[in-house]
Amino acid sequence: MPIKREVVSVKPYYERPASILRTDPKLQTYKSVLYIGAKMGTNPKALGYMGGRHLSLFKGMDVTLMDAWLPNVEGLREHFPKVIHSDIRDYLDSGDVYDVVMWWHGPEHIPENELPGILEKIKKLARHIVILGCPNGKYPQGEYGGNPFEVHVSHLNDEFLNNLGYHTETLVFPDRKTGRQTNITAWFSHDET
């Protein structure tokens, strides 16, 4: 039975990385990571939109970054040795395997009817754990920074992800735009099956 829990926080930018660490006590002992949806921000060494804080969780590991939008990929390649230019849907049958696969704030950019198949297939890319991040429920967003892959086309919730066999932790925190925002950290561990 998938775990379903809620954490209320006034410091979401600290709680999100902590939420990732709560997915697996051995997370920082693994050797390889595929980080899907990494993108550049104003500080290239830190990665944008919390990416730097999340990337720091995997310090010392063999990290491969992936993004579907070429300008992000080109920026990442200036600073990181392993960057794949691909939409995750085109990479699922690559045969590559990583200890950890993290798709942070990416599932909401894929049509909901495609997600069950993708979230099942993505498990084959992970030797130990798949970690997902996404808004909880409807959180409209159009193109961001000219990137057409940034449009939110799905509105996910913990029930949807639990039904696919993923554990969920919903983070609840104040938001300037909506007054209250919730995000989901979801994970599937091969080590539990």
Secondary structure, DSSP 4 states (H G I P E B T S, - for coil): ---EEEEE-S-HHHHHHHHHHTT-TTGGG-SEEEEET----SSTTT-TTTHHHHHGGGTTSEEEEEESSHHHHHHHHTT-S-EEE--HHHHTTS---EEEEEEET-GGGS-GGGHHHHHHHGGGGEEEEEEEEEESS------BTTBGGG-------HHHHHHTT-EEEEEEE--TTTS-EEEEEEEEEGGG-
